[in-house]
């Protein structure tokens, strides 16, 4: 499992898309008692990979990768991805990071596909669409792109879990390591999937995203 250097850079915490500000509802899950240790965190994240936003994100990323030279198609994908957000915070999470990713890549990783898309004047671009567009525009391998995108999602939530005090640094790395097979499997599946395969069934996580909007004490924006 080897990733191209640009993918390592784009999914690094040093790449300033603001991912650190979001917990994808994990903050609520911790307060509710759903995620309290390494085992429950691993189970929560594993379910998200199999049935939640990371599953749909991988499919959308793959579609954007394949459509990187078609701004009109990319605009349609962006609109669909926004419509799939089940709450205001999820919408904020994906749009804010996606817009930031495109802005940074325009300045530091320009390519013809990105220039053409930005000329199309799309208002907001969800993160998986932005990631797939730029990776495709730079001719990176699709499989590695999908692995990196899913790994970045999981690493960010593990980082959130550490900051919430659910687990320590070493425990967080153990959870990431344990989920690598599931991440690789999700990437392999997404390579052969289409928009017809979109769908999610993580009701507790979606409920948490809604309830987090009115949670009394919050560290994160989602």
N, C-alpha and C positions, 0 to 999 in steps of 0.2 A: 504494500500500500504506500505508494510514493506520490507526493503532490508536487505540482509545478510551483516554482518559487513565487510567481505572482499570486497564486491562490493562498499561499501561506501568508503573504503580506496582506492581502485583502481581508482575511479572516482573523488577523492578529488584533488583540485588544488595543494596539497602538494605532490601528486604522480608525480615524475619528468619525465614525458613523453614529456615535451616541448609544451603542448597544448596552453599555453599562447601566443606563437609566431604566431599563425595562426588565421585568421578571416574568412576563407572559402569564401572570396570574399566580405564580409560585408564592408570592408574598401572602396572598389570601389563603392558599392551600396550607401554608405553614401555620397561619393563625387559626385556621379551622381544625388543625390536627391531622390533616391528610398526609402531610409530608413532615416527618419529625426526625428522620435519621437517614443513613446511607441507603438502607434497604428500601425504604418507602420512596426516597428520591429516585433511585434507579428504576423502580417500578413505574413511577409517575412519568419519568422521561421516556421510558420504553414504550408506554402506552401512547404518548404523544407522537413518537416516531412511527408507530404502526398505524395509528388511527386519527391523529390530530393535525395541527398546522404544519409540522415538518413534512408530513406526507404530501399534503397539497402543495407546499412550497417547492418540494423536489420536482413535482410534475410541472408546475408553472415555470420553474427555473429551466427545466429541460426544453419546454416549449419555446421560451424566450431565446434560449441558446440556438435552437434550430431556426428561429425567425429573426436572428440578429440583424440581417440585412433588409428587413421589411418593416419600416417604421409604422405603417398602418396596422399591421398585424400585432406589433408590439403594443401599440396603443390599445387595441382590443384586449390583449392579455392583461394590461395594467388595469383597465376598467373592470374586468372579471375578477382579478385578484382583490381589488378593493371591495367589490360586492360580496366576496366570500368572508369578509371580516365579521365575526359574530357580535362585536361590541365596539364602542367608541374607542376604548383603549387599544384593542387589537388593531384597529384601523390606524390610530396614531402611531403605534409601534412600527408597523410595516412601512407606512408612507414616510415617516420621518427618517428612518434608516435608509430607505431606498433613495429618497431625494438627496440625502447627504452623500451616499455612495456614488451617485452619478456626478454630483458636483465635484467631489474629490478626484474621481477618475478622469473627468474632463480636464482637470488641471495637471494631473500627474501620470495618467495612463490613457492618453487620447488615442482614438482609433476612428476609422471612417464610419463604422456602424454607429458609434456613439454620437458623432457629429451629425449624422443624418437623423438620428432619433431626436436629438435635442432641437434640431431645426423644425421638427414636426410639432413642437410646442405642446407637449403633453403636460398637463398641470402637475400631476402627482404620479409617481412610479413606485409601486410596492417593492420591497427589498428583493424577493426572489426573482422578479422580472428584471430588475436592474442588474443583479448579479449574473444572470444567464446571458443577458444582452452583452455585457462587457466581456465576459469570458468567451462567448462565441465570437465577438468582434476581434479578439486577440488570438483566435485560433487555438485555444487550449482544449485539452481532451474533455469530452462531455462527462465521462465517468468520474474523472478526478474533480471536475467542477461540482458535481452533485455530492460527492463525498465531502468536499471542503465546505460546501454550503450547509449541509446537515451537521457536520462536526462543529462549525462555528455556532450554530444555534444551540447545540447541547453544551458546549463549553461556556457560553454566556449564561445559561441557566444554572450550571454548576457554580459559576462564579457568584451568581446571585445567592445561591444556597449557602455558600461560604460566608458571604456578608450578612446573611440573615442569622447565622449561627447554627444552622441545621447540621453542618458537618465542618470538619477542618480542612486545611489545604491538602493534606495527604489523602484523606477520605474522598475529597473531590476528585483527585486524579485517579483514584481507584474506580470511582463511578464512571468517569470518562472511559477508562480502559475497558471496563466491563461492557460498555455500550458500543464499542467499535464494531463488533460483528453486526449488530442491528443497524448501525449507520451505513456500513458497506452494503448490507442487504437492501436497505431503502434506496440507496443510490442505484444499485443494479436494477431494481424493479422500475424505477422512474425512467431509466433509459428506454424502456419499451412501452411506457404508458403514454396516454394521450389525455386530452381534456375530458374524455368520456369516463376516465377513471377517477376524476376528482370526487372527493367526498370525505366526510369526517364524522366521527362518533365518539367524542370525548365530552359528554354532557357535564361532568363534574368540573372539568377544566374550563369549559365555556361559562358555566355558572360562576366560577371563581373570577373570571375576567369581568363579568357584569358586577359582581358584588365588590370587587376591588375598587370600583369607581367611587364608592361611598364608604370605604374602609376608613376608620377613624385615624389610625396612625399608619403612615406609609413611608417607606424609603424609596420606592420605585414608582415609575409613571404607569406601569401596567402590572 
